[in-house]
């Protein structure tokens, strides 16, 4: 079993964020997630770490692609070891007819959900699975 530090290194070491401090912060965020991937950020981070996460996420130099690219590359590499892999996907769109604190109303959501005053969003999940077993290191 890998340590949280090893997991974060394997998933995010190739992130090109243009600043070593941002790359280091991504590693620390990855370590926090690896401790309990099923948990919310506030439950696995101290108040200071949570503030650092918010600053990281709001930094203009941090892009979704730059953060996710090394994770996607690592996932592809792991899948290649199995030969045959099924990728199971699900996209769910949810909307609220009344205001929800923190969600707000966005033009993108209004257009996608075809409702001028809705709040909500979407979740796209993908799970890779193989009929072969592989020993975990």
DSSP file (Angstrom, degrees, kcal/mol; ACC not computed):
  #  RESIDUE AA STRUCTURE BP1 BP2  ACC     N-H-->O    O-->H-N    N-H-->O    O-->H-N    TCO  KAPPA ALPHA  PHI   PSI    X-CA   Y-CA   Z-CA
    1    1 A X              0   0    0      0, 0.0     2,-0.2     0, 0.0   135,-0.0   0.000 360.0 360.0 360.0 135.4    0.0    0.0    0.0
    2    2 A X        -     0   0    0      1,-0.1     2,-0.1     2,-0.0   135,-0.0  -0.526 360.0-117.7 -83.7 149.5    1.3    3.4   -0.9
    3    3 A X     >  -     0   0    0     -2,-0.2     4,-2.5     1,-0.1     5,-0.2  -0.401  32.0-105.8 -75.0 160.8    1.6    6.3    1.5
    4    4 A X  H  > S+     0   0    0      1,-0.2     4,-2.5     2,-0.2     5,-0.2   0.874 123.7  53.8 -55.3 -37.0   -0.5    9.5    0.9
    5    5 A X  H  > S+     0   0    0      2,-0.2     4,-2.3     1,-0.2    -1,-0.2   0.911 109.0  47.4 -64.5 -42.5    2.8   11.2   -0.2
    6    6 A X  H  > S+     0   0    0      2,-0.2     4,-2.4     1,-0.2    -2,-0.2   0.895 111.8  50.6 -65.4 -40.2    3.5    8.4   -2.7
    7    7 A X  H  X S+     0   0    0     -4,-2.5     4,-2.0     2,-0.2    -2,-0.2   0.941 112.1  46.5 -62.4 -47.5    0.0    8.6   -4.1
    8    8 A X  H  X S+     0   0    0     -4,-2.5     4,-2.7     1,-0.2     5,-0.3   0.907 112.4  50.5 -62.7 -42.2    0.1   12.3   -4.5
    9    9 A X  H  X S+     0   0    0     -4,-2.3     4,-1.6     1,-0.2    -1,-0.2   0.920 111.5  48.1 -61.3 -44.0    3.6   12.1   -6.2
   10   10 A X  H  < S+     0   0    0     -4,-2.4    -1,-0.2     1,-0.2    -2,-0.2   0.848 119.6  38.7 -65.2 -34.6    2.3    9.5   -8.6
   11   11 A X  H  < S+     0   0    0     -4,-2.0    63,-0.3    -5,-0.2    -2,-0.2   0.808 130.8  19.3 -87.6 -32.0   -0.8   11.4   -9.5
   12   12 A X  H >< S+     0   0    0     -4,-2.7     3,-1.9    -5,-0.2    -3,-0.2   0.382  83.6 105.7-126.2   3.7    0.4   15.0   -9.6
   13   13 A X  T 3< S+     0   0    0     -4,-1.6    -3,-0.1    -5,-0.3    -1,-0.1   0.771  83.2  53.5 -62.9 -25.0    4.2   15.2  -10.0
   14   14 A X  T 3  S+     0   0    0     -5,-0.2    -1,-0.3    -4,-0.1     2,-0.2   0.360  75.7 131.5 -91.2   7.4    4.0   16.2  -13.7
   15   15 A X    <   -     0   0    0     -3,-1.9     2,-0.9     8,-0.1    52,-0.1  -0.405  46.0-153.4 -65.0 128.9    1.8   19.2  -13.1
   16   16 A X        +     0   0    0     50,-0.3    -1,-0.1    -2,-0.2    -2,-0.1  -0.814  33.8 151.5-105.3  92.2    3.1   22.3  -14.9
   17   17 A X        -     0   0    0     -2,-0.9    -1,-0.1     2,-0.1     5,-0.1   0.403  57.5-120.6-103.3   0.6    1.8   25.2  -12.9
   18   18 A X  S    S+     0   0    0     -3,-0.1     2,-0.3     2,-0.0     3,-0.1   0.495  89.6  69.6  78.3   2.8    4.6   27.6  -13.7
   19   19 A X  S >> S-     0   0    0      1,-0.1     4,-2.0    42,-0.1     3,-0.7  -0.917  71.6-142.4-155.6 123.5    5.6   28.1  -10.1
   20   20 A X  H 3> S+     0   0    0     -2,-0.3     4,-2.7     1,-0.3     5,-0.2   0.834 103.0  59.0 -57.9 -34.6    7.3   25.5   -7.8
   21   21 A X  H 3> S+     0   0    0      1,-0.2     4,-2.1     2,-0.2    -1,-0.3   0.889 106.3  47.8 -63.6 -38.3    5.2   26.8   -4.8
   22   22 A X  H <> S+     0   0    0     -3,-0.7     4,-2.4     2,-0.2    -2,-0.2   0.908 111.6  50.0 -67.5 -41.1    2.0   26.0   -6.7
   23   23 A X  H  X S+     0   0    0     -4,-2.0     4,-2.0     1,-0.2    -2,-0.2   0.910 110.9  49.5 -62.9 -41.5    3.3   22.5   -7.6
   24   24 A X  H  X S+     0   0    0     -4,-2.7     4,-2.0     2,-0.2    -1,-0.2   0.900 110.0  51.1 -63.0 -40.5    4.3   22.0   -3.9
   25   25 A X  H  X S+     0   0    0     -4,-2.1     4,-2.6     1,-0.2    -2,-0.2   0.908 107.3  53.0 -64.1 -41.5    0.8   23.1   -2.8
   26   26 A X  H  X S+     0   0    0     -4,-2.4     4,-2.7     1,-0.2    -1,-0.2   0.902 107.4  52.5 -60.3 -40.5   -0.8   20.6   -5.3
   27   27 A X  H  X S+     0   0    0     -4,-2.0     4,-2.2     2,-0.2    -1,-0.2   0.920 110.3  47.5 -60.4 -43.8    1.3   17.8   -3.8
   28   28 A X  H  X S+     0   0    0     -4,-2.0     4,-2.0     2,-0.2    -2,-0.2   0.891 111.7  49.9 -66.1 -39.5    0.1   18.7   -0.3
   29   29 A X  H  X S+     0   0    0     -4,-2.6     4,-2.2     1,-0.2    -2,-0.2   0.927 110.4  51.1 -63.0 -44.4   -3.5   18.9   -1.5
   30   30 A X  H  X S+     0   0    0     -4,-2.7     4,-2.4     1,-0.2    -2,-0.2   0.880 107.7  52.6 -60.2 -39.4   -3.1   15.5   -3.1
   31   31 A X  H  X S+     0   0    0     -4,-2.2     4,-1.3     2,-0.2    -1,-0.2   0.910 108.6  50.3 -63.0 -42.0   -1.7   14.0    0.1
   32   32 A X  H  X S+     0   0    0     -4,-2.0     4,-1.0     1,-0.2     3,-0.3   0.909 112.4  46.8 -62.8 -41.8   -4.7   15.3    2.1
   33   33 A X  H  < S+     0   0    0     -4,-2.2     3,-0.4     1,-0.2     6,-0.2   0.898 107.7  57.0 -65.5 -40.7   -7.1   13.7   -0.5
   34   34 A X  H  < S+     0   0    0     -4,-2.4     3,-0.4     1,-0.2    -1,-0.2   0.766  97.2  63.1 -65.5 -25.6   -5.1   10.4   -0.4
   35   35 A X  H  < S-     0   0    0     -4,-1.3    -1,-0.2    -3,-0.3     2,-0.2   0.933 131.3  -1.5 -63.6 -45.4   -5.6   10.1    3.3
   36   36 A X    ><  -     0   0    0     -4,-1.0     3,-2.1    -3,-0.4    -1,-0.3  -0.663  66.7-179.5-146.9  84.9   -9.4    9.8    2.9
   37   37 A X  T 3  S+     0   0    0     -3,-0.4    -3,-0.1     1,-0.3    -1,-0.1   0.680  84.2  57.4 -63.4 -16.1  -10.5   10.2   -0.7
   38   38 A X  T 3  S+     0   0    0     -5,-0.1    -1,-0.3     2,-0.1     2,-0.2   0.490  94.3  88.6 -89.2  -3.8  -14.2    9.8    0.3
   39   39 A X  S <  S-     0   0    0     -3,-2.1     2,-0.1    -6,-0.2    -3,-0.1  -0.518  79.6-106.6-100.3 161.7  -14.1   12.8    2.7
   40   40 A X    >>  -     0   0    0     -2,-0.2     4,-0.8     1,-0.1     3,-0.6  -0.427  33.8-110.4 -78.0 158.2  -14.7   16.5    2.2
   41   41 A X  H >> S+     0   0    0      1,-0.2     3,-1.3     2,-0.2     4,-1.3   0.922 116.3  55.4 -56.1 -47.1  -11.8   19.0    2.2
   42   42 A X  H 34 S+     0   0    0      1,-0.3    -1,-0.2     2,-0.2     8,-0.1   0.797 105.9  52.8 -60.5 -25.5  -12.8   20.5    5.6
   43   43 A X  H <4 S+     0   0    0     -3,-0.6    -1,-0.3     1,-0.2    -2,-0.2   0.661 117.3  35.1 -85.2 -13.5  -12.7   17.1    7.3
   44   44 A X  H << S+     0   0    0     -3,-1.3     2,-0.4    -4,-0.8    -2,-0.2   0.417 112.2  64.5-115.9  -0.4   -9.2   16.2    6.1
   45   45 A X  S  < S-     0   0    0     -4,-1.3     2,-0.0    -5,-0.2   -16,-0.0  -0.927  75.4-123.0-125.8 148.3   -7.5   19.6    6.2
   46   46 A X     >  -     0   0    0     -2,-0.4     4,-2.5     1,-0.1     5,-0.2  -0.279  42.1 -98.5 -72.3 171.0   -6.7   22.1    9.0
   47   47 A X  H  > S+     0   0    0      1,-0.2     4,-2.2     2,-0.2     5,-0.2   0.910 126.7  48.8 -59.2 -42.6   -8.1   25.6    8.8
   48   48 A X  H  > S+     0   0    0      2,-0.2     4,-2.2     1,-0.2    -1,-0.2   0.902 111.2  48.8 -64.6 -41.9   -4.8   26.8    7.4
   49   49 A X  H  > S+     0   0    0      2,-0.2     4,-2.1     1,-0.2    -1,-0.2   0.878 110.5  51.7 -65.6 -37.3   -4.6   24.0    4.8
   50   50 A X  H  X S+     0   0    0     -4,-2.5     4,-2.2     2,-0.2    -2,-0.2   0.906 109.2  49.4 -66.3 -41.9   -8.2   24.8    3.7
   51   51 A X  H  X S+     0   0    0     -4,-2.2     4,-2.4     2,-0.2    -2,-0.2   0.899 110.3  51.5 -61.8 -40.5   -7.4   28.5    3.3
   52   52 A X  H  X S+     0   0    0     -4,-2.2     4,-2.5     2,-0.2    -2,-0.2   0.884 108.1  52.3 -64.0 -38.4   -4.3   27.4    1.2
   53   53 A X  H  X S+     0   0    0     -4,-2.1     4,-2.9     2,-0.2    -2,-0.2   0.928 109.6  48.7 -61.8 -45.1   -6.5   25.2   -0.9
   54   54 A X  H  X S+     0   0    0     -4,-2.2     4,-1.7     2,-0.2    -2,-0.2   0.908 112.1  48.1 -63.7 -41.9   -8.9   28.1   -1.6
   55   55 A X  H  < S+     0   0    0     -4,-2.4     4,-0.4     2,-0.2    -1,-0.2   0.913 112.7  50.0 -62.8 -41.6   -6.0   30.4   -2.5
   56   56 A X  H >< S+     0   0    0     -4,-2.5     3,-1.3     1,-0.2    -2,-0.2   0.943 111.4  47.3 -59.6 -50.2   -4.6   27.7   -4.8
   57   57 A X  H 3< S+     0   0    0     -4,-2.9    -1,-0.2     1,-0.3    -2,-0.2   0.790 113.0  49.4 -65.9 -28.7   -8.0   27.1   -6.5
   58   58 A X  T 3< S+     0   0    0     -4,-1.7     2,-0.4    -5,-0.2    -1,-0.3   0.420  83.4 112.7 -91.5   1.6   -8.5   30.9   -7.0
   59   59 A X    X   -     0   0    0     -3,-1.3     3,-1.7    -4,-0.4    -3,-0.0  -0.616  65.9-141.2 -76.8 128.5   -5.1   31.5   -8.5
   60   60 A X  T 3  S+     0   0    0     -2,-0.4    -1,-0.1     1,-0.3    -4,-0.0   0.743 100.2  60.0 -62.2 -23.9   -5.3   32.4  -12.2
   61   61 A X  T 3  S+     0   0    0     -5,-0.0     2,-0.7     2,-0.0    -1,-0.3   0.614  87.7  85.4 -80.9 -11.0   -2.2   30.3  -13.0
   62   62 A X    <   +     0   0    0     -3,-1.7     2,-0.3    -6,-0.2   -45,-0.1  -0.820  62.0 179.6 -93.8 115.5   -3.9   27.2  -11.8
   63   63 A X     >  -     0   0    0     -2,-0.7     4,-2.0     1,-0.1     5,-0.2  -0.826  39.4-120.3-115.5 156.3   -6.0   25.6  -14.5
   64   64 A X  H  > S+     0   0    0     -2,-0.3     4,-2.8     1,-0.2     5,-0.2   0.918 114.9  50.1 -56.4 -45.8   -8.2   22.5  -14.6
   65   65 A X  H  > S+     0   0    0      1,-0.2     4,-2.7     2,-0.2    -1,-0.2   0.907 108.4  51.4 -63.2 -42.3   -6.1   21.0  -17.4
   66   66 A X  H  > S+     0   0    0      1,-0.2     4,-0.5     2,-0.2   -50,-0.3   0.867 115.9  41.6 -64.5 -35.8   -2.8   21.7  -15.6
   67   67 A X  H  X S+     0   0    0     -4,-2.0     4,-0.6     1,-0.1    -2,-0.2   0.902 121.7  39.4 -76.0 -42.4   -4.0   20.0  -12.4
   68   68 A X  H  X S+     0   0    0     -4,-2.8     4,-3.0    -5,-0.2     5,-0.3   0.767  95.8  78.9 -83.2 -26.0   -5.7   17.0  -14.1
   69   69 A X  H  X S+     0   0    0     -4,-2.7     4,-2.7    -5,-0.2     5,-0.2   0.906  96.9  44.0 -53.1 -50.9   -3.2   16.3  -17.0
   70   70 A X  H  X S+     0   0    0     -4,-0.5     4,-2.4     1,-0.2    -1,-0.2   0.874 114.4  51.0 -65.1 -33.2   -0.7   14.4  -14.8
   71   71 A X  H  X S+     0   0    0     -4,-0.6     4,-2.3     2,-0.2    -2,-0.2   0.925 111.9  46.6 -65.9 -44.7   -3.6   12.5  -13.1
   72   72 A X  H  X S+     0   0    0     -4,-3.0     4,-2.6     2,-0.2    -2,-0.2   0.926 112.6  50.3 -62.5 -44.5   -5.1   11.5  -16.4
   73   73 A X  H  X S+     0   0    0     -4,-2.7     4,-2.1    -5,-0.3    -2,-0.2   0.908 111.1  48.5 -60.7 -42.3   -1.6   10.4  -17.7
   74   74 A X  H  X S+     0   0    0     -4,-2.4     4,-2.2   -63,-0.3    -1,-0.2   0.880 111.2  50.9 -65.6 -37.7   -1.1    8.3  -14.6
   75   75 A X  H  X S+     0   0    0     -4,-2.3     4,-2.6     2,-0.2    -2,-0.2   0.920 109.6  49.6 -65.5 -43.9   -4.5    6.7  -15.0
   76   76 A X  H  X S+     0   0    0     -4,-2.6     4,-2.1     1,-0.2    -2,-0.2   0.904 110.5  51.2 -60.6 -41.9   -3.8    5.9  -18.6
   77   77 A X  H  X S+     0   0    0     -4,-2.1     4,-0.9     2,-0.2    -1,-0.2   0.916 111.0  47.4 -63.1 -43.7   -0.5    4.3  -17.6
   78   78 A X  H >< S+     0   0    0     -4,-2.2     3,-0.6     1,-0.2     4,-0.4   0.912 111.8  50.6 -63.5 -42.2   -2.1    2.2  -14.9
   79   79 A X  H >X S+     0   0    0     -4,-2.6     3,-1.7     1,-0.2     4,-0.8   0.870 101.8  61.7 -64.1 -36.8   -4.9    1.1  -17.4
   80   80 A X  H >< S+     0   0    0     -4,-2.1     3,-0.5     1,-0.3    -1,-0.2   0.808  94.0  64.0 -60.8 -29.6   -2.2    0.1  -20.0
   81   81 A X  T << S+     0   0    0     -4,-0.9    -1,-0.3    -3,-0.6    -2,-0.2   0.724 101.9  50.7 -66.7 -20.5   -0.9   -2.5  -17.6
   82   82 A X  T <4 S-     0   0    0     -3,-1.7     2,-1.8    -4,-0.4    -1,-0.2   0.671  89.9-149.9 -91.7 -18.8   -4.2   -4.4  -17.7
   83   83 A X  S << S+     0   0    0     -4,-0.8     2,-0.5    -3,-0.5    -1,-0.2  -0.518  79.1  49.3  83.1 -73.2   -4.5   -4.6  -21.5
   84   84 A X        +     0   0    0     -2,-1.8     2,-0.4    -3,-0.1    48,-0.4  -0.895  69.8 169.6-105.2 125.5   -8.3   -4.6  -21.6
   85   85 A X        -     0   0    0     -2,-0.5     2,-0.4    45,-0.1    45,-0.2  -0.999  23.8-147.4-136.9 135.4  -10.1   -1.9  -19.6
   86   86 A X  E     -A  129   0A   0     43,-3.6    43,-2.7    -2,-0.4     2,-0.6  -0.864  10.4-153.1 -98.4 136.6  -13.7   -0.8  -19.5
   87   87 A X  E     -A  128   0A   0     -2,-0.4     2,-0.5    41,-0.2    41,-0.2  -0.936  10.2-164.3-111.1 110.7  -14.4    2.8  -18.8
   88   88 A X  E     -A  127   0A   0     39,-2.9    39,-2.6    -2,-0.6     2,-0.3  -0.841  11.7-172.5 -99.7 124.6  -17.8    3.3  -17.2
   89   89 A X  E     +A  126   0A   0     -2,-0.5     2,-0.3    37,-0.2    37,-0.2  -0.857  14.0 179.2-120.9 151.2  -19.1    6.8  -17.3
   90   90 A X  E     -A  125   0A   0     35,-2.4    35,-3.1    -2,-0.3     2,-0.5  -0.973   7.1-166.9-146.9 135.1  -22.1    8.7  -15.8
   91   91 A X  E     -A  124   0A   0     -2,-0.3     2,-0.5    33,-0.2    33,-0.2  -0.992   9.2-174.8-122.4 127.7  -23.1   12.3  -16.1
   92   92 A X  E     -A  123   0A   0     31,-2.8    31,-2.7    -2,-0.5     2,-0.5  -0.981   8.3-161.8-123.9 129.9  -25.7   13.7  -13.8
   93   93 A X  E     -A  122   0A   0     -2,-0.5     2,-0.4    29,-0.2    29,-0.2  -0.936  12.7-173.4-109.3 132.2  -27.2   17.2  -14.0
   94   94 A X  E     -A  121   0A   0     27,-2.8    27,-2.1    -2,-0.5     2,-0.3  -0.942   3.2-174.8-125.9 149.0  -29.0   18.5  -11.0
   95   95 A X  E     -A  120   0A   0     -2,-0.4     2,-0.4    25,-0.2    25,-0.3  -0.990  14.7-149.0-142.7 151.1  -30.9   21.6  -10.5
   96   96 A X  E     -A  119   0A   0     23,-3.5    23,-1.8    -2,-0.3     4,-0.1  -0.972   6.7-154.9-118.8 132.3  -32.6   23.4   -7.6
   97   97 A X  S    S+     0   0    0     -2,-0.4     2,-0.3    21,-0.2    -1,-0.1   0.674  83.7  49.1 -79.6 -17.4  -35.7   25.5   -8.2
   98   98 A X  S    S-     0   0    0     21,-0.1    21,-0.2     1,-0.1    -2,-0.0  -0.810 103.6 -81.3-118.1 162.8  -35.0   27.6   -5.1
   99   99 A X        -     0   0    0     -2,-0.3     2,-0.4    19,-0.1    -2,-0.1  -0.296  36.5-161.2 -63.5 142.2  -31.7   29.3   -4.0
  100  100 A X    >>  -     0   0    0      4,-0.1     3,-2.1    -4,-0.1     4,-1.0  -0.997  33.8-102.0-123.1 129.6  -29.1   27.2   -2.3
  101  101 A X  T 34 S+     0   0    0     -2,-0.4     0, 0.0     1,-0.3     0, 0.0  -0.241 104.3   8.6 -53.8 128.3  -26.4   29.0   -0.3
  102  102 A X  T 34 S+     0   0    0      1,-0.1    -1,-0.3     0, 0.0    -3,-0.0   0.174 109.9  84.7  89.9 -17.7  -23.2   29.2   -2.2
  103  103 A X  T <4  +     0   0    0     -3,-2.1    17,-0.2    16,-0.0    -2,-0.2   0.902  64.1 175.8 -84.6 -43.0  -24.5   27.9   -5.6
  104  104 A X     <  -     0   0    0     -4,-1.0     2,-0.5    15,-0.1    16,-0.3  -0.087  39.8 -71.3  66.7-173.3  -25.9   31.1   -7.0
  105  105 A X        -     0   0    0     14,-0.1     2,-0.4    -6,-0.0    14,-0.2  -0.983  48.7-170.3-121.2 129.1  -27.4   31.3  -10.5
  106  106 A X     >  -     0   0    0     12,-0.5     4,-2.5    -2,-0.5     5,-0.2  -0.912  30.4-131.2-121.8 150.0  -25.1   31.1  -13.5
  107  107 A X  H  > S+     0   0    0     -2,-0.4     4,-2.6     2,-0.2     5,-0.2   0.891 109.9  54.7 -62.1 -38.9  -25.8   31.8  -17.2
  108  108 A X  H  > S+     0   0    0      1,-0.2     4,-2.8     2,-0.2     5,-0.2   0.943 110.8  44.4 -60.8 -48.2  -24.1   28.5  -18.1
  109  109 A X  H  > S+     0   0    0      1,-0.2     4,-2.9     2,-0.2     6,-0.3   0.915 112.3  52.8 -62.3 -41.9  -26.4   26.5  -15.8
  110  110 A X  H  X>S+     0   0    0     -4,-2.5     5,-1.5     1,-0.2     4,-0.6   0.905 113.8  42.8 -61.8 -41.4  -29.5   28.4  -16.9
  111  111 A X  H  <5S+     0   0    0     -4,-2.6     3,-0.5     3,-0.2    -2,-0.2   0.939 117.1  45.4 -69.6 -46.4  -28.7   27.6  -20.6
  112  112 A X  H  <5S+     0   0    0     -4,-2.8    -2,-0.2     1,-0.2    -1,-0.2   0.895 120.4  39.0 -65.3 -40.1  -27.8   24.0  -20.0
  113  113 A X  H  <5S-     0   0    0     -4,-2.9    -1,-0.2    -5,-0.2    -2,-0.2   0.449 104.4-129.7 -92.7  -0.3  -30.7   23.3  -17.7
  114  114 A X  T  <5S+     0   0    0     -4,-0.6     2,-0.4    -3,-0.5    -3,-0.2   0.832  71.5 113.9  57.9  37.0  -33.1   25.4  -19.8
  115  115 A X    > < -     0   0    0     -5,-1.5     3,-1.1    -6,-0.3    -2,-0.2  -0.980  61.1-145.7-138.5 124.5  -34.4   27.3  -16.9
  116  116 A X  T 3  S+     0   0    0     -2,-0.4    -6,-0.1     1,-0.3    -5,-0.1   0.716  95.4  29.0 -67.4 -21.6  -33.7   31.1  -16.5
  117  117 A X  T 3  S+     0   0    0     -7,-0.1    -1,-0.3    -8,-0.1     2,-0.2  -0.053  88.1 127.8-130.6  34.8  -33.3   31.1  -12.7
  118  118 A X    <   -     0   0    0     -3,-1.1   -12,-0.5   -12,-0.1     2,-0.4  -0.594  41.3-152.7 -94.3 156.1  -32.1   27.7  -11.7
  119  119 A X  E     +A   96   0A   0    -23,-1.8   -23,-3.5    -2,-0.2     2,-0.3  -0.966  48.2  82.3-120.1 141.8  -29.1   26.9   -9.5
  120  120 A X  E     -A   95   0A   0     -2,-0.4     2,-0.3   -16,-0.3   -25,-0.2  -0.987  45.3-152.2 161.8-154.5  -27.3   23.6   -9.9
  121  121 A X  E     -A   94   0A   0    -27,-2.1   -27,-2.8    -2,-0.3     2,-0.3  -0.959  22.2 -84.0 176.4-162.0  -24.6   21.9  -12.0
  122  122 A X  E     -A   93   0A   0     -2,-0.3     2,-0.4   -29,-0.2   -29,-0.2  -0.942  16.6-154.6-136.0 156.4  -23.3   18.7  -13.3
  123  123 A X  E     -A   92   0A   0    -31,-2.7   -31,-2.8    -2,-0.3     2,-0.5  -0.996   6.7-167.7-130.8 126.0  -21.2   15.8  -12.2
  124  124 A X  E     -A   91   0A   0     -2,-0.4     2,-0.4   -33,-0.2   -33,-0.2  -0.968  12.0-175.6-114.2 119.8  -19.3   13.6  -14.6
  125  125 A X  E     -A   90   0A   0    -35,-3.1   -35,-2.4    -2,-0.5     2,-0.4  -0.897   5.9-174.6-117.2 145.6  -17.9   10.4  -13.1
  126  126 A X  E     -A   89   0A   0     -2,-0.4     2,-0.4   -37,-0.2   -37,-0.2  -0.994   2.7-171.1-141.6 131.4  -15.7    7.8  -14.8
  127  127 A X  E     -A   88   0A   0    -39,-2.6   -39,-2.9    -2,-0.4     2,-0.4  -0.989  12.7-147.9-125.5 129.4  -14.5    4.5  -13.4
  128  128 A X  E     +A   87   0A   0     -2,-0.4     2,-0.3   -41,-0.2   -41,-0.2  -0.815  23.5 175.3 -96.1 135.4  -11.9    2.2  -15.1
  129  129 A X  E     -A   86   0A   0    -43,-2.7   -43,-3.6    -2,-0.4     2,-0.3  -0.986  12.9-165.6-141.3 148.2  -12.3   -1.5  -14.5
  130  130 A X        -     0   0    0     -2,-0.3   -45,-0.1   -45,-0.2   -47,-0.0  -0.980  26.6-136.8-134.3 146.4  -10.6   -4.6  -15.9
  131  131 A X  S    S+     0   0    0     -2,-0.3     2,-0.2   -47,-0.3   -46,-0.1   0.699  87.7  82.5 -72.1 -17.3  -11.5   -8.3  -15.8
  132  132 A X  S    S-     0   0    0    -48,-0.4     2,-0.4   -50,-0.1    -2,-0.2  -0.598  77.8-132.5 -87.0 148.1   -7.9   -9.0  -14.9
  133  133 A X        -     0   0    0     -2,-0.2     2,-0.4   -51,-0.0    -2,-0.1  -0.772  19.4-167.2 -95.5 145.5   -6.5   -8.8  -11.4
  134  134 A X        -     0   0    0     -2,-0.4     2,-0.2     0, 0.0   -52,-0.0  -0.999  27.0-112.4-132.3 136.3   -3.3   -7.0  -10.7
  135  135 A X        -     0   0    0     -2,-0.4     2,-0.3     1,-0.1    -2,-0.0  -0.466  33.2-127.8 -67.0 131.0   -1.4   -7.1   -7.5
  136  136 A X              0   0    0     -2,-0.2    -1,-0.1     1,-0.1     0, 0.0  -0.625 360.0 360.0 -80.0 136.6   -1.4   -3.7   -5.7
  137  137 A X              0   0    0     -2,-0.3    -1,-0.1  -135,-0.0    -2,-0.0   0.420 360.0 360.0 -99.7 360.0    2.0   -2.3   -4.7
